[in-house]
Amino acid sequence: MRSIIAFLNGISRLLLKIWVRTEVVGAKDLTQNTSDNHEDRADDSAKPDKVTFYALPQRSYSAALVVDSETRKHDLPHALESFEIEGKRFNNRVIYLSRSEGNWFRRRNMPYLHPNVPLMFELNKANPNLDIEIIPVNVFWGRSPNKEKSFLKIWLGDTWSVTGPFRRFVSILLNGRNTFVNMSQPINVTQMQAENSKLDEARFLRKLGRILRVHFRHIRTAVIGPDLSHRRTLVHRLVRKPMVKAAIEKEMQDKGISREKAKARAIKYGDEIASNQSHSTIRFLDILLTWVWNKLYNGVNVHNLDGLKKVYKDNEIIYVPCHRSHIDYLLLSYVLFKNGIVPPQIAAGINLNLPVVGPILRRGGAFFMRRSFKDNPLYSAVFDEYLHAIFTSGYSTEYFVEGGRSRTGRTLKPRAGMIAMTVRSFLRDSHKPIVFMPVYIGYEKVFEGGTYIGELRGKSKKKESLSGVFKTIKDLKKNFGKVNLAFGDPIDLNSYLEQENPGWKQQDHGADYRPDWVPKAVSNLSLEVVTQINKAAVLNPINMVSLALLATPKQSMDEKILSQTLNLYRDLAQDMPYSHLTQLPEGDGQDWIHYAEEMNAIERLKHPLGDIIRVDEEQAVMLTYYRNNVIHLYAIPSMLACLFINNMKMKRQDAIRFATTIYPYLKAELFLHWQEDEIQPVVEQWLDLCVEKGYLSADGEFLVRPSVSSNDYIILSVLSEQVIQILERYYIAIALLQRSGSGTLTKDEMVQNCSLMAQRISILHGLNAPEFFDKALFKNLIDELLERQVLSLDDEKIIFGDSINIIAEDARILLNAELRRSILQVTLN
């Protein structure tokens, strides 16, 4: 009988081998270990004999055949070969942890004790010289969905659902050529039995089975993602949590409703929030999005993926991208999936839960949240518990700390709500380490560009609608260039909290996990996240051309001079990169000009003395968006250029003092990554580089700018324009405060007046940049002045002392006299 079984196994193995193609992980390491053990036993005859078994998560003859084939191929003990040891006969070396039961329509896995397992226990007790090990093996049919173009193949690929023999047979036929085999490091049963000698056979075998099942679950989670098949169970489990139960009680009292009604409302909220991620849907979306990206973009460049791969296996990853477009949701998940990383659960605004679109997004991993729920404690409790459930269940998560999409291209001031909920969840249960992964996404042409221009000019924001989704289909014919997606430096939450509050794990955090020190820590962490996003910024040709052309009075430049200026920006970024993650586009200035022409970002005016590159009004407004993506990379040299454009010579120490004084306000608006005590050596290095390049010259303790008629002065002038509008807003605010006097304006009145003044100056001076008078930027500036105690509030009125006059004097150093006069004239009107 054994000969007949061996013959049938051999025939089946050969038939399967004709069709199945495998990618194997771990077999080479096992082969090397086996070889080393053979050598050790040859050197030391006292070494125990090794007996190897292979564990599969569920009973599957086809999977056992694959394992048998791979063990033969890699010179390991053959999986389906019978053997005898110590008088006990084993038909093969394979053990199963479960078997499928049920009918054609509904099947489930049931725990199963394979007969080899008790024999293994008895064998070990009878002969302690044996060294028994179990090698866990997972076989995945169709784990390479990025190679698939068939929806049927994807549907029949491996998931968490239990499959019957017929579906498995069809799956092998369709997906057998993309089979993934994971062979893990062995579990030493002999050693484990010695460590658990007090356990009887039944308890030991249960423990062994539990260890193997947990291991298989972790491997399956890493390969195909967490088990997402119990959404309804998860939603109903939320209402049994203490925080939600307390909120239900409060809802009953506040609204005068029954417990059943309050509980039903909580379940309704959970159902509204929870994702219904489906592996099949994700694989369908992969095919669809591959087609969309090929239509929309010339490619997606991914940077610093290795930085993510170093941390994603052992940590709960919270992806925190900048938010420039609705495409961001899809793009990050697509990039992760293409690189073999499980797509995250994504926090999406409830406005995207549209008919047809909403269910697709939900099955793609989106969970939906209302814009504000501070006045709805029951919804807040359910949402908090849902987040805690996905964090502690091993799901990676994605949310946008800026809240909404940036209409100006700048990284927006963070909204700390989601980070606060993440921190509270971590305080409750920190067994799974959490790492924030900042992600920078840079477009050469943003999909919603036309909409953003309209909104900046005063048009009301259009609500998302199904008709709007269909209208965008016509945009698939347009060329949107390339996309750059860069992963930043990870932020370990445990280390960050330890830095903010040493010994936090040993502290009592209260029933609602809101200790006094958390709000400040959350605020700092939120700022650190957006700072790290900016740190990972990638330059592209459209960014570079925008930086140069928008620095000219008429947004036009001779082609040769423009090319030289672009090369200057390239050289500065190479000689003094903003961070170790800074990436430059390929080519030089002339290449970028031609590329920008092809993208219709600029236009060429032919002229016998040399072509002129220019932009029209709409192009100029759109280019400010792409300039603002990367303006922070040149903030420090631009600030220094402002000093010397308006001052022919200056003591080096004075230049350093002015730069360090103004830096905190640049940092607050542009989220620069240097701390205030780190900026002085950075300023000194930039001054040294400017002297080396010839943009400044040293004369004893003084630094001197070039002659106004020189080419170096023109370059210095263009460079100064990058942050000039930030400094202008700064001076507008100071001038308005001086004119109005202390204790006369509220914060809101101050922001409104600053915005109106900036808008007037923009019209008078032809500044084609709507974000110049953006209220949010003035609000951030006033907040920073309040934070630094330059200003304070008394009964909601802004008050200040004589220090405001010193700041005004410093501002005069940075701005030329004509511009200062214009601002003062507007403030006096």
C-alpha positions in Angstrom: 0.0 0.0 0.0 2.8 2.4 0.8 4.4 1.7 -2.6 1.0 2.4 -4.3 0.6 5.7 -2.4 4.2 6.7 -3.2 3.6 5.9 -6.9 0.3 7.9 -6.9 2.0 10.8 -5.1 4.8 10.8 -7.7 2.3 10.9 -10.6 0.3 13.7 -8.9 3.5 15.6 -8.2 4.6 15.4 -11.8 1.2 16.4 -13.1 1.1 19.4 -10.7 4.6 20.4 -11.7 3.6 20.7 -15.3 1.3 23.5 -14.5 2.3 25.0 -11.2 5.1 27.6 -11.0 6.3 28.6 -7.5 8.1 31.5 -5.9 9.6 30.2 -2.7 10.8 32.2 0.4 12.8 30.6 3.2 13.8 27.3 1.6 17.4 28.3 1.0 17.9 29.2 4.7 16.5 25.8 5.7 18.7 24.0 3.2 21.8 25.8 4.7 20.7 25.0 8.2 20.2 21.3 7.3 23.7 21.2 5.7 25.3 22.8 8.8 23.5 20.3 11.0 24.8 17.3 8.9 28.3 18.6 9.3 27.9 19.1 13.0 26.6 15.6 13.5 29.5 14.2 11.4 31.9 16.0 13.8 30.1 15.0 17.0 28.4 11.6 17.0 26.7 12.5 20.3 24.5 15.1 18.6 20.8 14.0 18.5 19.2 12.9 15.2 17.0 15.5 13.7 13.4 14.5 12.7 11.6 17.1 10.5 7.9 17.6 10.0 6.0 20.2 7.9 2.9 21.9 9.2 0.2 23.3 6.9 -2.6 25.6 8.2 -5.3 23.4 6.7 -5.8 20.0 5.1 -4.9 20.3 1.4 -3.5 17.5 -0.7 -2.5 20.0 -3.5 -0.6 22.1 -1.0 1.1 19.0 0.4 2.2 18.0 -3.1 3.7 21.5 -3.6 5.6 21.2 -0.3 6.8 17.7 -1.3 8.1 19.0 -4.7 9.9 22.0 -3.0 11.5 19.8 -0.3 12.9 17.5 -3.1 14.1 20.5 -5.1 15.9 22.1 -2.1 17.4 18.9 -0.7 15.2 18.9 2.4 13.6 15.8 4.0 10.9 14.8 1.5 7.4 15.9 2.8 5.3 12.9 1.4 7.9 10.2 1.9 7.1 7.6 4.5 9.7 6.8 7.2 10.2 4.8 10.3 12.0 5.8 13.5 12.2 4.1 16.9 9.8 1.5 15.6 7.0 4.0 14.8 5.9 4.3 11.1 5.0 7.7 9.7 3.3 7.7 6.3 4.6 11.2 5.6 6.1 14.3 7.3 3.0 16.6 6.9 0.7 17.7 9.7 -2.4 19.8 9.3 -3.8 22.3 11.9 -7.4 22.3 10.6 -9.7 20.8 8.0 -12.6 22.1 6.0 -16.1 21.0 6.8 -19.5 21.9 5.5 -21.5 21.8 2.2 -21.0 23.3 -1.3 -22.5 26.6 -0.2 -20.9 27.1 3.2 -17.7 25.8 4.5 -15.6 26.5 7.6 -12.3 25.4 9.0 -12.4 23.3 12.2 -9.3 22.6 14.4 -7.9 19.2 13.7 -5.3 17.1 15.6 -3.3 15.3 13.0 -2.3 11.7 14.0 1.4 12.5 13.6 1.3 15.0 16.4 0.6 12.6 19.3 3.1 10.2 17.8 5.6 13.0 17.8 5.0 13.6 21.5 5.3 9.9 22.4 8.5 9.6 20.3 10.1 12.5 22.1 9.3 11.2 25.5 10.6 7.7 24.6 13.9 9.0 23.2 15.3 12.3 24.4 18.2 12.0 22.0 15.9 12.8 19.1 15.7 16.4 17.9 12.1 16.9 16.5 11.3 20.1 14.6 8.2 21.4 12.8 8.6 23.7 9.8 5.5 25.9 9.2 4.7 26.2 5.5 2.1 28.4 3.8 1.1 27.9 0.1 -0.8 30.8 -1.6 -2.4 30.3 -4.9 -2.4 33.5 -7.0 -0.4 35.8 -4.7 0.9 37.8 -7.6 -2.2 39.8 -8.6 -0.1 42.6 -10.1 0.6 40.1 -12.9 -3.0 39.3 -13.4 -5.4 40.8 -15.9 -8.3 38.4 -15.3 -11.0 39.2 -12.8 -11.9 35.5 -12.5 -8.3 34.7 -11.6 -8.3 37.4 -9.0 -11.6 36.3 -7.5 -10.3 32.8 -7.1 -7.0 33.9 -5.5 -6.2 33.2 -1.9 -8.1 35.2 0.8 -9.2 34.5 4.4 -12.4 32.7 3.2 -12.6 28.9 3.4 -12.6 27.2 0.0 -13.9 23.8 -1.0 -12.2 21.2 -3.2 -13.9 22.3 -6.5 -13.0 26.0 -6.1 -9.5 25.1 -5.0 -9.2 22.9 -8.2 -10.4 25.8 -10.4 -8.1 28.2 -8.5 -5.1 26.0 -9.2 -6.0 25.8 -12.9 -6.2 29.6 -13.1 -3.6 30.8 -10.6 -1.2 27.8 -10.4 1.5 29.6 -12.3 1.6 32.4 -9.7 2.0 30.2 -6.5 3.8 31.7 -3.5 5.3 29.3 -0.9 6.6 30.6 2.5 8.8 28.3 4.5 9.3 29.6 8.0 12.0 28.9 10.5 11.5 25.6 12.4 9.9 25.2 15.8 11.9 22.9 17.9 9.4 20.5 19.6 12.0 18.8 21.7 13.2 22.1 23.3 9.6 23.3 23.7 8.6 20.0 25.4 11.6 20.3 27.8 10.6 23.9 28.7 7.0 22.8 29.3 7.7 19.5 31.1 5.0 20.2 33.7 2.3 20.1 31.0 0.5 16.8 30.3 0.1 15.6 26.7 -3.3 17.2 26.0 -2.3 20.7 27.3 1.1 20.5 25.5 -0.5 19.6 22.2 -3.1 22.4 22.6 -0.3 24.9 23.2 1.7 23.7 20.2 -1.4 24.0 18.0 -2.1 27.5 19.3 1.5 28.6 18.6 1.4 27.3 15.0 -2.1 28.8 14.3 -0.9 32.2 15.5 2.2 31.9 13.4 0.1 31.0 10.3 -2.2 33.9 10.9 0.7 36.4 11.1 2.2 35.0 7.9 -1.1 35.2 6.1 -1.7 38.8 7.4 1.8 39.8 6.1 1.2 38.3 2.7 -2.5 39.1 1.9 -3.5 41.4 4.7 -5.6 41.1 7.9 -8.7 39.0 8.0 -11.5 41.5 7.1 -14.4 39.1 6.9 -16.1 40.0 10.1 -17.2 43.6 9.6 -20.7 43.1 11.1 -19.2 41.3 14.1 -16.7 44.2 14.6 -19.5 46.8 14.4 -21.7 45.0 17.0 -18.7 44.4 19.2 -18.1 48.2 19.4 -21.3 48.9 21.3 -20.2 46.5 24.0 -17.1 48.6 24.8 -17.2 50.5 28.1 -16.6 53.9 26.4 -19.5 53.3 23.9 -21.8 51.9 26.7 -21.2 55.1 28.7 -22.0 57.2 25.7 -25.2 55.2 25.1 -26.3 55.9 28.7 -25.6 59.6 28.1 -27.5 59.5 24.8 -30.5 58.0 26.6 -30.5 60.7 29.3 -29.9 63.7 26.9 -32.3 62.6 24.2 -34.9 60.9 26.4 -34.8 57.7 24.3 -34.8 54.0 25.1 -31.7 51.9 25.5 -32.6 49.9 22.4 -33.0 53.0 20.3 -29.7 54.5 21.6 -27.9 51.2 20.9 -29.4 51.0 17.4 -28.1 54.5 16.8 -24.6 53.5 17.9 -24.7 50.4 15.6 -25.9 52.7 12.7 -22.9 55.0 13.4 -20.5 52.0 13.4 -22.0 50.8 10.1 -21.6 54.2 8.6 -18.0 54.4 9.6 -16.6 50.9 9.1 -14.7 49.8 6.0 -15.6 46.6 4.3 -12.2 46.0 2.7 -12.2 43.2 0.1 -9.1 41.6 -1.3 -11.0 40.9 -4.6 -12.0 44.5 -4.8 -8.5 45.7 -4.2 -7.2 43.4 -7.0 -10.0 44.6 -9.3 -9.0 48.2 -8.5 -5.3 47.3 -9.3 -6.3 46.5 -12.9 -8.5 49.6 -13.2 -5.9 51.9 -11.7 -3.1 50.6 -13.8 -5.1 51.6 -16.8 -6.0 55.0 -15.3 -2.4 55.8 -14.4 -1.3 54.9 -17.9 -3.9 57.3 -19.2 -3.3 60.1 -16.8 0.4 60.0 -16.0 3.7 59.3 -17.6 4.8 57.3 -14.6 4.9 57.2 -10.8 8.4 57.6 -9.3 8.7 56.1 -5.8 11.4 57.2 -3.4 12.8 55.8 -0.1 10.7 52.7 -0.3 13.5 50.9 1.6 12.9 53.2 4.6 9.3 51.8 4.8 10.3 48.2 4.3 12.6 48.4 7.3 9.8 49.2 9.7 6.5 47.9 8.2 6.8 44.2 9.2 7.3 44.8 12.9 5.1 47.9 13.5 1.6 49.2 13.0 2.1 51.7 10.2 0.1 55.0 10.2 0.6 56.5 6.7 0.3 60.3 6.9 0.5 61.8 3.4 0.2 65.4 2.4 -3.2 66.1 0.8 -3.1 67.6 -2.7 -5.7 65.7 -4.6 -8.4 63.0 -4.4 -5.9 60.9 -6.4 -3.8 60.7 -3.2 -6.2 58.1 -1.7 -5.8 55.8 -4.6 -2.2 56.5 -5.5 -0.6 55.4 -2.1 -2.6 52.2 -1.9 -1.7 51.4 -5.5 2.0 52.0 -4.9 2.0 49.9 -1.7 0.1 47.0 -3.4 2.4 47.0 -6.4 5.4 46.7 -4.0 3.9 43.7 -2.1 2.7 45.8 0.9 -0.8 45.4 2.2 -2.9 48.6 1.4 -4.1 50.5 4.5 -7.4 51.3 6.0 -8.1 54.9 4.8 -9.9 57.7 6.7 -12.1 59.4 4.1 -14.5 62.3 4.5 -18.2 61.3 4.6 -18.7 63.6 1.5 -17.0 60.8 -0.6 -19.6 58.2 0.5 -21.5 58.8 -2.8 -23.8 56.2 -4.5 -21.8 53.6 -6.4 -18.5 55.4 -5.5 -18.8 55.0 -1.7 -19.3 51.2 -1.7 -16.3 50.8 -4.0 -14.1 53.0 -1.8 -15.4 51.2 1.3 -14.4 47.8 -0.2 -11.1 49.3 -1.2 -10.3 50.0 2.5 -12.0 53.4 3.2 -13.7 54.1 6.4 -15.8 57.2 6.5 -15.8 60.0 9.1 -17.9 63.1 9.5 -16.1 66.5 9.3 -17.0 67.4 12.9 -18.5 65.3 15.7 -17.5 67.2 18.8 -21.2 67.8 19.6 -22.1 64.2 19.1 -20.5 62.2 22.0 -22.1 58.9 20.9 -20.6 59.2 17.4 -17.3 60.3 18.8 -17.2 57.3 21.2 -18.0 54.8 18.4 -15.4 56.4 16.1 -12.8 56.3 18.8 -13.5 52.6 19.5 -13.4 51.8 15.8 -10.0 53.4 15.4 -8.8 51.5 18.5 -10.0 48.2 17.1 -8.2 48.6 13.8 -5.0 49.8 15.5 -4.9 46.9 17.9 -5.9 44.4 15.2 -2.8 44.9 13.1 -4.3 47.0 10.3 -2.1 49.7 8.7 -4.0 53.0 8.5 -3.9 56.2 6.4 -5.2 59.6 7.2 -4.5 63.2 6.2 -3.3 65.4 9.1 -4.0 68.6 7.0 -7.8 67.8 7.1 -8.7 68.9 3.6 -6.9 69.2 0.3 -4.4 72.1 0.0 -5.8 74.6 -2.6 -2.5 76.7 -2.6 0.0 73.9 -2.8 1.4 74.6 0.6 1.4 72.1 3.4 -1.4 73.2 5.6 -1.4 73.6 9.4 -2.2 70.2 10.8 -5.5 69.3 12.5 -4.6 67.1 15.4 -7.9 65.2 15.9 -6.9 61.9 14.3 -3.4 62.0 15.9 -5.0 62.6 19.3 -7.3 59.6 18.8 -4.2 57.5 17.8 -2.3 58.6 20.9 -5.2 57.8 23.2 -5.6 54.4 21.6 -1.8 53.8 22.1 -2.1 54.8 25.8 -4.8 52.2 26.2 -2.8 49.4 24.5 0.8 49.8 23.4 1.6 46.1 22.8 1.8 46.7 19.0 4.4 49.5 18.2 3.0 52.3 16.1 5.1 54.2 13.6 4.0 57.3 11.6 5.2 57.2 8.0 5.1 60.7 6.4 4.5 60.6 2.7 5.2 63.4 0.2 3.2 63.4 -3.0 4.1 65.8 -5.8 2.3 66.2 -9.0 3.5 68.0 -12.2 -0.2 68.8 -13.0 -2.8 68.4 -10.3 -6.0 66.8 -11.4 -8.2 69.5 -9.7 -6.1 72.4 -10.8 -8.9 74.3 -12.5 -11.2 73.9 -9.5 -8.5 75.2 -7.1 -8.0 78.4 -9.2 -11.7 79.1 -9.1 -11.9 78.6 -5.3 -8.9 80.8 -4.7 -10.6 83.5 -6.8 -13.7 83.4 -4.6 -15.9 80.7 -6.1 -17.7 78.5 -3.5 -16.4 75.0 -3.1 -18.5 72.5 -5.1 -19.8 69.5 -3.2 -18.7 66.1 -4.4 -21.3 64.4 -6.5 -21.8 61.3 -8.7 -22.3 63.6 -11.7 -19.0 65.3 -10.9 -17.2 61.9 -10.9 -18.6 61.1 -14.4 -17.6 64.6 -15.6 -14.0 63.9 -14.8 -13.8 61.0 -17.2 -13.2 63.5 -20.0 -10.0 64.5 -18.2 -8.5 61.1 -18.9 -7.5 62.4 -22.3 -5.2 65.0 -20.8 -1.6 64.5 -19.9 -0.8 65.1 -16.2 2.9 64.3 -16.4 4.7 62.3 -13.7 4.0 61.8 -10.0 6.6 61.6 -7.3 5.8 59.7 -4.1 8.4 59.8 -1.4 8.4 58.1 2.0 9.9 60.2 4.8 11.7 59.3 8.0 9.5 57.2 10.3 8.3 58.6 13.6 8.2 56.0 16.4 5.3 56.9 18.7 6.7 55.1 21.7 10.0 57.0 21.5 8.2 60.3 20.8 5.9 60.0 23.9 8.9 59.0 26.0 10.7 62.1 24.8 7.6 64.3 25.6 6.8 62.6 28.9 9.4 60.1 30.2 8.0 57.1 32.0 4.5 57.6 30.4 3.9 53.8 30.4 4.0 53.6 34.2 1.6 56.5 34.7 -2.2 56.4 35.3 -3.8 58.0 32.3 -7.4 58.2 33.7 -10.5 56.5 32.5 -10.7 58.4 29.2 -7.0 58.4 28.5 -6.7 62.2 28.3 -4.0 63.1 30.8 -2.9 66.8 31.0 0.3 66.3 29.2 -1.3 64.7 26.1 -2.7 67.9 24.3 0.8 69.5 24.1 2.4 66.2 23.0 -0.3 65.7 20.3 0.2 69.3 19.0 4.0 68.9 18.8 3.6 65.5 17.1 1.2 67.0 14.6 3.7 69.7 13.7 6.5 67.0 13.5 4.4 65.0 11.0 3.9 67.8 8.6 7.5 68.9 9.0 8.7 65.4 8.1 6.4 65.4 5.1 8.0 68.6 3.8 11.4 67.1 4.6 10.7 64.3 2.0 9.8 66.8 -0.8 10.9 65.9 -4.3 11.6 68.6 -7.0 10.3 68.1 -10.5 10.8 70.2 -13.7 7.5 72.1 -13.2 8.5 73.1 -9.6 11.8 74.3 -10.9 10.4 76.4 -13.7 7.8 77.8 -11.4 10.4 78.9 -8.8 12.3 80.8 -11.5 9.6 82.4 -13.7 7.4 83.6 -10.8 10.3 85.4 -9.3 10.3 87.9 -12.2 8.1 91.0 -12.3 6.2 90.0 -15.5 6.6 86.2 -15.2 8.7 86.1 -18.3 12.4 85.6 -18.9 14.9 85.2 -21.7 15.4 81.5 -22.4 19.1 81.5 -21.8 18.9 83.4 -18.5 16.0 81.1 -17.4 18.1 78.1 -18.2 21.0 79.5 -16.2 18.7 80.3 -13.2 17.3 76.8 -13.2 20.8 75.4 -13.2 21.6 77.7 -10.2 18.6 76.2 -8.3 19.9 72.7 -9.2 23.4 73.5 -8.0 22.2 75.0 -4.7 20.0 71.9 -4.0 23.0 69.7 -4.7 25.6 71.7 -2.7 23.3 72.3 0.3 20.4 69.8 0.1 17.5 70.6 2.3 17.6 67.0 3.8 19.1 63.6 3.0 15.8 62.8 1.3 15.9 65.7 -1.2 15.5 64.5 -4.8 16.2 66.5 -8.0 14.8 65.8 -11.5 17.0 64.4 -14.2 18.5 66.7 -16.8 19.3 70.5 -16.7 17.6 73.8 -17.1 17.2 73.5 -20.9 15.6 70.1 -20.6 13.1 71.3 -18.0 12.1 74.3 -20.1 11.3 71.9 -23.1 9.4 69.6 -20.7 7.3 72.4 -19.3 6.4 73.5 -22.8 5.2 70.0 -23.6 3.1 70.1 -20.5 1.6 73.4 -21.5 2.8 75.0 -18.3 4.6 77.8 -20.1 4.6 79.4 -23.5 7.4 80.6 -25.9 7.5 83.9 -27.6 9.8 83.8 -30.6 12.2 86.7 -31.0 15.2 87.3 -33.3 17.4 88.2 -30.3 16.4 85.1 -28.3 13.2 83.5 -27.4 11.3 84.6 -24.3 9.6 82.1 -22.0 6.5 83.5 -20.3 3.2 82.5 -18.7 -0.3 83.9 -19.0 -2.4 84.9 -16.1 -4.0 81.5 -15.5 -0.7 79.6 -16.0 0.9 81.9 -13.5 -1.8 81.2 -10.8 -1.4 77.5 -11.4 2.4 77.7 -11.2 2.2 79.2 -7.8 0.6 76.0 -6.7 3.7 73.9 -7.8 6.1 76.5 -6.5 4.5 76.3 -3.1 5.0 72.5 -3.0 8.8 73.1 -2.7 9.3 76.7 -1.7 10.5 75.6 1.7 13.6 73.9 0.1 15.0 77.4 -0.7 13.6 79.4 2.2 17.0 80.0 4.0 19.0 81.2 1.0 16.0 83.2 -0.1 15.8 85.0 3.3 19.5 85.8 3.1 19.1 87.1 -0.4 16.4 89.5 0.8 18.8 90.9 3.4 21.4 91.8 0.8 19.1 92.9 -2.0 17.9 95.7 0.3 21.3 96.3 2.0 24.5 96.8 0.0 26.7 95.5 2.8 26.1 94.1 6.2 28.2 92.7 9.1 28.2 88.9 9.0 27.0 88.7 12.6 24.2 91.1 11.9 23.1 89.0 8.9 23.1 85.9 11.2 21.2 87.7 13.9 18.5 88.9 11.5 18.2 85.5 9.9 17.8 83.7 13.3 15.3 86.3 14.4 13.0 85.9 11.4 13.5 82.1 11.1 10.8 81.1 13.7 8.1 82.8 11.5 9.4 81.1 8.3 9.5 77.8 10.2 5.9 78.3 11.4 4.5 78.9 7.9 6.7 76.5 5.9 7.2 73.8 8.5 11.0 73.9 8.2 12.8 71.0 9.9 15.6 72.8 11.8 15.0 73.6 15.4 15.7 77.2 16.5 18.9 76.3 18.3 20.1 74.5 15.1 19.6 77.3 12.6 22.7 79.4 13.2 25.2 76.9 11.7 22.9 76.4 8.8 22.8 80.1 8.1 26.6 80.3 8.3 27.0 77.4 5.8 24.6 79.2 3.4 26.6 82.4 3.7 29.8 80.6 3.1 28.3 78.9 0.0 27.1 82.3 -1.4 30.6 83.7 -1.0 32.1 80.7 -2.6 29.6 81.0 -5.6 30.3 84.7 -5.9 26.8 85.9 -5.0 28.4 87.7 -2.0 31.9 88.8 -1.2 33.7 89.0 2.1 35.3 92.3 3.2 36.6 91.9 6.7 33.7 91.5 9.0 31.3 92.6 6.3 29.6 90.7 3.5 29.0 92.7 0.3 26.4 92.1 -2.4 27.4 92.2 -6.1 27.0 95.3 -8.3 23.4 96.0 -9.4 24.4 95.7 -13.0 26.0 92.2 -12.6 24.5 88.9 -13.5 25.1 87.7 -9.9 22.9 90.4 -8.6 20.1 89.3 -10.9 20.4 85.8 -9.6 20.4 87.0 -6.0 17.3 89.1 -6.8 15.5 86.1 -8.3 16.4 84.0 -5.3 15.1 86.6 -2.9 11.6 86.5 -4.4 10.8 83.0 -3.0 10.0 84.1 0.5 9.4 87.8 -0.1 5.6 87.4 0.1 5.9 85.7 3.5 8.0 88.7 4.7 5.4 91.1 3.2 2.6 89.4 5.1 4.7 89.7 8.3 5.2 93.4 7.7 1.5 94.0 6.9 0.5 92.4 10.2 3.1 94.5 12.2 2.1 97.7 10.4 -1.6 97.1 11.0 -0.9 96.5 14.7 1.1 99.7 15.0 -1.6 101.7 13.3 -4.5 100.2 15.3 -2.8 100.3 18.6 -2.9 97.8 21.5 -6.2 96.5 22.7 -8.3 97.6 19.8 -8.7 94.5 17.6 -9.9 91.0 18.2 -8.0 88.1 16.6 -10.7 87.6 14.0 -10.8 91.3 13.1 -7.0 91.4 12.8 -7.0 88.4 10.4 -9.8 89.9 8.3 -8.1 93.4 8.1 -4.8 91.8 7.2 -6.4 89.8 4.4 -8.2 92.8 3.0 -4.9 94.9 3.0 -3.0 92.1 1.3 -5.7 91.8 -1.3 -5.5 95.5 -2.0 -1.7 95.5 -2.3 -2.0 92.4 -4.6 -4.3 94.4 -7.0 -2.2 97.6 -6.9 1.1 95.8 -7.5 -0.3 93.2 -10.0 0.6 90.2 -7.7 -1.1 87.2 -9.5 -1.0 85.0 -6.4 -4.4 84.5 -4.6 -2.8 82.8 -1.7 -1.0 86.1 -0.8 -4.1 87.2 1.0 -5.2 83.8 2.3 -6.8 84.3 5.7 -5.4 80.9 7.0 -1.8 82.2 6.5 -2.5 85.4 8.5 -4.2 83.4 11.2 -1.1 81.1 11.5 1.1 84.2 11.7 -1.0 85.8 14.5 -1.0 82.4 16.3 2.8 82.3 16.1 3.1 85.9 17.5 0.8 84.9 20.3 2.7 81.6 20.9 6.0 83.6 21.2 4.3 86.1 23.5 5.0 89.1 21.2 1.2 89.5 21.4 -1.3 88.4 24.0 -5.1 88.4 24.5 -7.0 90.4 27.1 -10.8 90.0 26.9 -10.4 88.7 23.3 -8.5 91.9 22.3 -4.9 91.8 21.0 -2.5 93.7 23.3 1.3 94.2 22.8 4.1 96.3 24.2 7.0 98.3 22.8 8.7 95.1 21.4 6.5 95.4 18.3 8.5 98.5 17.3 11.7 96.5 17.4 10.1 93.9 15.2 9.0 96.7 12.8 12.5 98.0 12.6 13.8 94.5 11.7 11.2 94.2 9.0 12.5 97.3 7.4 15.9 95.7 6.9 14.2 92.9 4.9 11.9 94.9 2.6 12.8 97.6 0.2 11.6 101.2 0.8 9.0 101.3 -2.1 7.2 98.2 -0.8 7.2 99.4 2.8 5.7 102.7 1.6 3.0 100.9 -0.3 2.1 98.8 2.7 2.0 101.9 5.0 -0.1 103.8 2.5 -2.7 101.0 2.5 -2.7 100.8 6.3 -3.3 104.5 6.6 -6.3 104.6 4.2 
